[in-house]
């Protein structure tokens, strides 16, 4: 449905369900109309909920230019809500205008960074478990809503994650949570429960399967429509159930059950998600149910979103699951996982070759960054697109569905996706921080830089463990890891494994792991060739070992794990965490390198992602090819500068820091590991009360690194 300027956040999910009740692929369309669906209904009052919610907004939190149209839309909506005789069309129009104005509200501040921690169970703002799988996050107005499915297996798994529960996906409810920052989630309601009707006198409690859902908003009806995959023995088998509500947190009611989408060779869908394009048109992204070798994009019916129109095939090949869509720099990307039963895998991507979502797509390729740990030990989930004031960011939201110890139902894993050259890149992190206002993200202080550290990615016994390269002897993963986890890494005959970490920031690190069995050692090698070794003695049971004070320069690092003798050396839960390093950038005024009166002796580029603003200064490769900004502090005195840069070269790029014509320091810009990896140097300098020229003057023929901006803290 065309949503004017409504910002969408795609929903989806990812699991594979082996509830296969055979249906002939030649089955004709068996759509089940809602009983009395066309009868006149009373005017919905969901507008009351929206008005009440938006009346709590504080004018001081937003810019004047964005507040004025919002206030006008809110007044109009309140008048319509108070009019008990208002026509349904007027209610829908007022609701749409209010949500559009709310979506356009601009924060008066620069927002704050909130921390996203993976590999743990998530709680809502009341401290209760978040049970949300097979769903997605959608933005209506200025609020994000997260819909998913609560299964009994999630409760069992959370209570005791050290054992299997044989894929218990008995349906409990579809909860909805709300958030302004995508990190702190408030429980709102259960929009559907086991008693929710699905037509013909039946309900969701008697369904054999419920999952994989998304929500759209229809301007013509003012309804929010939830499309959920369902298999029901009394409703014709597999299909897409369409429920609708008057507000994002309403209790949703039956709308329609569609068993066949035209052009798909099977009834129902394989995996599915909802994607809303920039123009507001809603699409169902799905595969055929049996074999899942075809990928489709189908529109929701524009009049009421209660039908799925004929699907357009965009891919054909190997079976895939977890079908989801995101859009980045004008291109559409269809992402999916291996079809092998609730296991993790790389992400497979087909990208559009035109500006048409239902047009042609490229052949399949692997999403960079998903290879080392099988997409942070997940299957393809859904994607959240945030249009920030500084940059747009796509968030990959994956699930750990496999029924294994410390990997099962209930784990949600979110990481950012950026553009790496012409293609997107997945950034696997255990912790990161995100600013929903600016759209900026950064690595979290407790991030573990080792990938597949718990040896859980493969899910089966293998002789080449995912993310680790064998370096002799014998290597395998074994059943029975530390802390009740499913797998651990074992090696012998003096052999072992190594992992090259492409980029770590300069700083001090701590290496930790659990070990048992015969003796071994772990060696951490920095980009400059420096080494630190942790010798691990033999142990009958799991024992935690630690090596602190590891100084690493910026760049690549290698972790090598090796057995000392012929016996088995077994390790698990490895970690390499930064404990100190560069100071955080100062809080104060920001001066972008691409914005006048800044001077860049080179070009202003935007081909490497992660930068702030509209680009960065790519200086000429020459001595003296400087970058300069003019800064004005609040008062004269000593101030701290935070210089953000990226250096994808192999060597440092030193520069003189020249303030008002005087060289005050020499700054060594070490390699950051990639041109898309940004770091910040902090320097203390004297500043005048009036304008000051701050120049970075390279002393080598390679010139400067790429310069993003200079932050200026308050003068002392």
N, C-alpha and C positions, 0 to 999 in steps of 0.2 A: 504494500500500500504506500502511495506517495505520502511522505511525512513532511512536506515542506522542508524545514531546516532541522528537523529532529535529528539529534546526534545518536547514531546507533552504536551498539557494542555487541558484537555478534555472540550468539550462543551456540552451544553444541555439546557434543561429547563423544565419548570415546569408548565405550566399552563394546565388547563382543559378547553376544548372548546366544547360547546354544539351545534355545528353546525352539527348535525347528519342528513345526507341525507341517507335514508335507502338503503343499498346495501346487496344483499344476500351473506351470508357467503360462498356460494358455487361458487361465481364468479370466473371464471378462470383467469389466469394471463392476464392482459390487459395492458401490457407495451406499452408505446407510443414512438416509435423511433423518434429521431430528424430528421427533414427534412434535407436531405443532410449531416447528421452527419458524414458519412464516406468519404465525399469528401475531396480532398487534400486542405490544408489550408496553407497560408503563414507562414513563420517562426515567432513565437511569439518573441516580443522584451522586455518581462518583465525583462530580464537580465539587460537591460540598467538601469532600475529603481533600481535594487539591487546594481549594481556597483556604481551608483551615491550615493546611501544611505551609503554604507559601506566605501566609500572614505572619509566620514566625521569623521571616527573613529580616535581617538588620540592615537598614539603608547604609550605615557607615561601613559595612563590609564590602561594598561594591562601588564601582565607578559611577559618577553621575550620569554619564552618557548611556550606560546600560541599564541603570535603575529607572530612568524616566519611562521608557516603553514598557518595562515590567510592571511598574506601579499602575500604569494606565490599563494594561491587560488584566491585572489583578482586580482593579475596581470594577471593570466590565464583567469579569467572571463572577464576582461576588453578587452583582445585581442579578445576573441570570440565575445563579444558584438560589437566590431568595425568591425568584419568581416560580411558584409551584405550577404555573400553567405554561411555562416555557416549552416550546417544541423541542423534540429530541435533536433536530438538526441545529437549533440554536445552542443547545447545551454542548454538542460536539464541537461546534465552531469556537465557542468560548474556551472550552478545554484545550483545544489545539493551540489557540492563540496564546493562552497562558503558558503552556509548556514550551512553546517556541521562544517566548520572551524570557522565560526562566533559563532555558538552554543558552541564551545569549548573554546572561549576566556575567560580568567580568569582575573578578576579585580586585579589590583596591591594593592588596598586598601581594607579595611574591610567593605566598604559600610556604609550606614547610615540607621537609623530607620525612616520610614515614618508612618504617622498616618492615620488609617482607621477609619472613624466615621460612624456608622450606624444610622438608624432612621432619616435620612435627605435626601433631594434630592441631587444628585451628579452633579457636573459640570465638563466640560472638561477644559483644560489648558487655553482656551480663555474666560472662564467664562460662556459658553453656556451650556444649559441643556444636560446631557447625556441621550439619549433615547435608551435604549438597553435592551430588554427583550426577553426571549425565545432563547437565544443564548449560547455563551461560549467564553472562552479565550484560545488562541492557541499560542504557541511559535514557530516562524519560525526564524531560525538563532539566533540572540541575542536579538530579540524584541518580546514583547507580543502584540498580536492583539485581540481586543475584538469586536466580531460580535454579533448583536442582531437585534430585530425588533423595529421600531418606529411606534407606533399606535397613532391615533388621541386622544384616551382616555387618553394617557399619558400627552398630552398637556393640555387637559381640567382639569385633576386631579391636575396637578402642579399649574395651575392658581388658582384653588379653591379646596383644598383638604378637605373641610368641608362637601361635599355632594357626592351623588352617581352619576354615569354616566352610569348605566345599561350595564356594560360590553362592552363599545365601543372599539372594536378591529379592526377598519377599518385600513387597511394597508397603510402606508405612504412610508417607505423605509427600507432598511437594511444598517445601517451605520457601519463603521469600525473605531475604535480608536486604537492608538498605545501607548505603554508605555515601559519604561525600568525598572520601579520599582513597577508596579502593583497598584500604587496609583494615579499617575498623568497621565491623559489620554489626548492625543492629537487627535482631530478629523482629519481623513484622507480623507474619501470619502464616498459616498453612493454607495455600490457595486451593489445594485439592487434597482429599483424604480418601480412605478406603470406602467411605460412604458416598463419594461424589458420583452422581449418575452419569452413565455413558450411553443412554438410550435403551429403548425396549425393556425398561424396568430393571436393568442390570447396573452394576457399579464397578468402580476401580478395584474394590476388594476381591472381586471374583475374576479379575484379569490374570492371565498367566504371566504377563510381562508388562512393565511400565518403565519407560526411560527415554533418554535422549530428547531433550526438549529445548524450545526457544520461545520467545514472546515478541509479538509485534503490536504496534498501535495503529488503529484504523481511524483516519480523520472523518470519514463519512458517518460512522456509527458512534465514534467516541469510545469504542471498546478496545480493551487489551486482549489479544487473542494468543493463547498458549497452544502451540503445536507439539504434541508429545507422541512418541511411538508407543503403540499398544498392541498386544496380542490378547484376544478375548475369544474364548470358545463359543460364546453366545452371540457374538457380533460379526461373524464371518471370518474370523482369523486375524491375520496381521493387517495393520493399517496405521493411519495418522489420525489421532484423536485431536479435535479442535475444541478447546474450552475457552470461555470468554468471561471477562469481568469488567466492572465499571471503573476501577482504579488499579494501579499497579499492585496493591496489597489486598485487593478484594478477594472474597471467596468466589472462585471461578465456577461457572456452570456449563453444562453440556451445550455444544453448538453443532457439531457434526462429526461423523466418523467416515473417513475416506480410505477404502481398502486398496484402491488402484490409482496410481498416478500415470496418466497417459504417457506412452513411450518407454516406460520402464518394463522390462520383461517379466517382472515378478510382482505379486501383490506386496503391500507394505513397503518398507524401506530397510536398507542395511543399517548403516549409521546415518544420522541426520543432524543438522544444526540450522539455525536461522541466521541469516545475514541481512543487514539493512544497509543499502548503498547510500552514497552521499546525497542522492536526490530523494531519499526516503522510501524507495521501493523495497519491499520485503521479498526475500527469496528463501526457499528451502534448498539446502545443499545436502545431497544424499547419494547413496549408492543403491543398486538393486539388492534385494534381500539375500537371494541365493547366489553364491559365488562372488558377489560384490566386485565384479570386474569392470563395472561401468560407473562413472560419476556423472551426476546430473545437477543442473540448476533450474529450478522451477519457481515461477512467480506465485505469490499469494494473490487471490482474486481481489481486485482493487475495490470493489464495492463494499465488501464486508470482511475480507480476509478469512472467510469460512470455507474456502475451497483452495486446493492446490492445482494450479493450471498445468498443462502438459510440460513435462520436463525436457530440457535441451541437454543432450549428452556432450560433456566437455572432456572426458577421458575414457579410455578403454585399455585394459591390460591386465596386470596381475590383480588379484583380490586385495582390496584395501578396506580399512575400517577407520572410524573416527573422522569422517569427512567434515571439514571445516573450511571456512573462507576468511581471508583478510585482504585488505587493500593497502598498498604502500606505494607512494610516489606515482599514483595514477594507474598502477597495475594491480590486477586481481591475482591472488595466489590461492590455489586449492591445495590443502595439506591433508595427509592421511598417513596411517601406520600400516605395518604388516598385518596381514590377516592370519593370526596364529593363536587366537584364543587367550585374550586378557594378558598378553605379554607385552613387554616394552619393545621399542624398535626405534630406528631412525625415523625421521619425518620425510615423506616423499612429497615433492612439490611439483605442480603444473602451474605455469604462469601464463597469463593472458598475453596474446600477441596483438591485441587491439584494445580499444577503450570500451569494448562491449563485454559485459560480464557473461553473456550467453553466446559469445563469439568463439573464435579459435584459441587454443591453448598449446603451449609448448609440450614437448615430450617430458617425461618425468625425470626429475633429478633429486638428489639428496640435499636436504636443507643443511647448510654448513653449520657446524657446531653441535649437531645431534649425534655424531658418530661415536665420540669418545665414551659416552655413558648412556647411550640410547635415550636421548632427549630427557636427561636428568631422571632416568628410570621411570618414564611415563609412556603413555600412548597419547596421540593427538587429542587435545581437548577442544577448547574454544579460544577465541582471540578477542582481546579487549583493545579498542583503539581510542587513544586519548589525544585530543587536539589541544596542546598546551600553548601558553603564550610564547614560549621559547622554541619548542620543537614538538613534533608529533611522534608519539611512541606507540608501538604495537606490543601488547603483552600476550605471551603464549601461556595459556592455562591448561596444564595437563593433569591427568589423574593417574594414580597407581591403582589399577584395578586387580592385578594378579593376586590370587589368594595365597600369598606367601608371608612368612614372618617378617614383620616390619616393612611390609610393602603393600598391604591389602587395602580393602575398601575403607575409604575415609581420608586418604591422603590427597591433598591438593598441592600442586607444584606450579608456581608462576615465575616466569623469567621474561626479560625484555628481548625483543627482536629489533635489530637495526639493519641498515643496508650496508653491505660489504662489497663495494664496487657496484656491479650491476645486479647482484643478487642479495637476498636477505640472509642474515646470520642470527643464529640462536645462541644466547649467552647463558651457559649453564652455571648457576650459582646457588649456593646453599643459603646465602643471605644477600639482600640488596636493598637499596633505599630509593624511594620514588616520590617525586613532587607532582601531584596531580594538577596543580595550577600551571606550572611551567612546562610540564611534560618531561622534565629532566630526570635521569636516574644515575645512580652511582653504586659501586660495589659496597656492600655492607662491611662494617669493621670486624664482624665475626665470620666472614665468608671463608669456607674451606676451599682452597685452590686445587686440591686433588680431586679428580673426577673418578666416578665409580669407586669411592673410598670404602664402601661397605660390601663390595663384590656382589651386588644384587642385580646388576643389569641383565646378565645372561639368562637367569632363571632355570637353567639346566646345567649339568656338569659338562665342562668344555676343557680343552687343553690350551686354548688361547683366550685368556680372559679379556673381556671388552675393556678398552682403554689402556691396557698394559701390554708392553712388548716383551716377549720372551727373550732372555739373554743366556740361554744354556741350561743344562740339567733338565729336570722335569718340573712341570708346572701344571696345576689344576685348581679348580675351585672345588670345595668339599662341603658336604652337608654339615650344618652345625656351626654357627658363628657366635661371636661374643654377644652378650646381653640377650640371648634367646633368638638372635636373628637366624635366617635360613642358611646363608652361605658364608664361607671364609676363603682366603687365598692360601694355598699350600704349595711349597716348592722343596726340592731336594737335589742331591748330587752336586752341590755347589752352585746350582742354577738359581735363577730368579727372574725378576721382571723390572722394567723401568717405565716411567711415564714422563714425557716431556710436557711441561706446562708452558704454553706459548707466551704468556705474559704475566708477570707479577710486578707490582709496584715496589720501589725501593723501600726498605724498612727492615725491622727485626721480626723474626718469625719463631713460632714454636711448632715442632713436629711431635705428633702423638700417634699412638696406635695401641691396639691390644694384640698380644702374642701368646702363643703356647707351643709346646713341643720342643724340638731341638733348637739350638742357638742359631742366630743369624745377625744381619746388620742392615741398617737403612742409611743411605748416603744421600744428602741433599747437595746438588751442585748448582751454583749460581751462574748467571750469564757471563761473569768474568772468569769462570773456571774455578773459583774458590769452592771448597768442599767442607762439609761437616758430617761426621759419622756418629750414628747411634748404634752402639753394640748391644745386642739383645741376648741375654743369657737364656739357657733352657728353662722351661717352666712346665709343671704338670697341668696347670689350669690357666685360664685366661688371666693375664696380668697386664695392666696398663703401663706403657713405657713412654718416656717423654724426653725431648731434647729442646732446650730453650736457648735464647740468645743467638739465633741463626741470622747473621747479617747477609741480606741479599740485595744486589743492585737491581734496578729496573730492567726488565727483559725476560728472556726465557729461563726457566729453572727445570732441573731434572731430579726426579725422586727414583732411586734405585733400591730395590728390596732383594736381598740375596741370602740363601741358606749358607751356613758356615761349613756344613759337612754333607754327608750322604743322606742323613735322616730328614724327616719332614719338619720344616719350619713353617708355622702357620700364623697368619696375621689377619687382622680385621679392623674395621673402623679407623682407617688412617686419616690424618688431618694435617694440613699445613695452614696455619692461621697467623695473620699479621698482628703483632702485639704493639708495635709502635712504628712511627715513620714520619712522613710529611705532616706538618701541622694542618689543621683544617683551614680553608680559605677564610680570610677576614670577613666580618659582617660590615657592610657599608655600601658605597656606590660602585656600580659595575660599569666599565667602559669597554664596549665591544670593539674589537680590532677592525671590523669591517664598516664601522659607522663614523662618518665625519664628525669632528675634525681629525679622527685618527688617520695616520699615514701608513701605507703598506708599500714598501718598495718590492713589488712583486704583483701577485694577482689575488683577488678575493675569490675563493673557491668554496664549493659545498659538496664535493664528491666523496668526502670521508665523513661518515655519520658520527653523532655524539656531540657535535658542536652546539654552542649556544647561539641564539640570534639567527641571522640569515646566512652566516658563513664564517670563514676564518681567513687569516692572512697567510698565504703561501708565498714566503719571500723568495727572491732570486737566490740562486746558489752562488754567492759571492761574498767576499769580505766587505763589510760596510753596508750590505743590503738590509737596512733597518726596518723595524716596525715601531711606531710611535703613537702614543695617546696623550691627550691633554686632559689633566685631571684638576679638579678644584675641590679640596677638602673643606670641611666645615670650619676648620681653624688651622692656623700654622702649628707645626710641631712634627714630631716623629710619628710616622704612620706605617702600617704593615700592608705591603702589596701582595696580592695573590695572583700569580701569572699562570694562566691555564694554557697548556701546550700539549702537543702530540709529536712524538719523534719515532717514526717507523723505521728509521735507518739503524744501522748496526753500531754506530759510534755516537759519542756525545757531540752536541753542537753548542759550544760555549759562546757567550756574548757578554759584552760590557753593558752594565745598566747605567745609563746616563740620565741624570735628573737635572734639568735646567742648565744643560751644557757641561756638567761636571760628572765624571765617572765616579760612582759611589760604591760599586760592587761589580764582581764578575760572577755570572750565573752559569752553571754547567747544566745544560738540558740533556740529561741522560736518555737513552732509548726507553720508550714506553712499551715496546714490543709490537706495536702496530699503529698505523696512522689513524685508526679508529679508537685507540686507547688513549684517553686524555688524563693528564696528571696536573698537579698544581704545585708551583714553587712559591714559597713565601720569603719575602725579603723586607727588612725594615729600612726606611729611607726618610730623610728630612724633606718636608714639603712647606711651601709658602701658603699664605692664606689665599692668594689669588691663583690664577691658572699656572699649572706646572707641566712642563713637557717631560714625559717619561719615555725614554728611547731604549730599545734593545738593539745593540749594535754588534752583529756577529763578528767574531775574530777569526773564523776559519772560512775556507773556500766553499764549504758545504752550505754556508749561510745559516739561517735560523731554523728551528723546528717550526711547525705550523702553530701560529699563535691565535688563540680563541678570544680571550678577553683579559682585562686586568681589573681585579677587585681592589678597592681602596678602603681600608679600615679607618675608623675614627682616629684623628691625630691626637697624640698625647702631649 
